[in-house]
Amino acid sequence: MDFQVLLLNMLPPLSLDEMVGLREPSRWLVRAEGDSLKNIGIFDRDVMVVCKALEPIDGDVVVVCIGPDFVAKQYCERLGRSPLLLAHNPDFPNIEVGDWEEIELWGVVLYNLHKVSR
């Protein structure tokens, strides 16, 4: 038996609710759709835990509303310029946040859950 598994079996049972703070009213589960973040490990149909109470900092993955659409991208601050929303797949464009676009921060992604097998 693996040492880490043995240690986990000796601890009290784990609660996913408690680990990711799902009982907090600002935390939401959101299903990813698409492959724009696949190169940083967020895949189509993954479940993301999103906090609506946080402001993003450089490097955070965020969910934003652009017009009627929701997208997830990595938030990149740029000195003296508007932020850039980075796609981590060359098939998708980065999004430059400008005054002319209707972009609203929906939340900051704290955790990503994806199926490993079966």
Secondary structure, 3 states (H helix, E strand, C coil): CCHHHHHHHHCCCCCHHHHHCCCCCCEEEEECCCCCCHHHCCCCCCEEEEECCCCCCCCCEEEEEECCEEEEEEEEEECCEEEEEECCCCCCCCEECCCCCCEEEEEEEEEEECCCCC
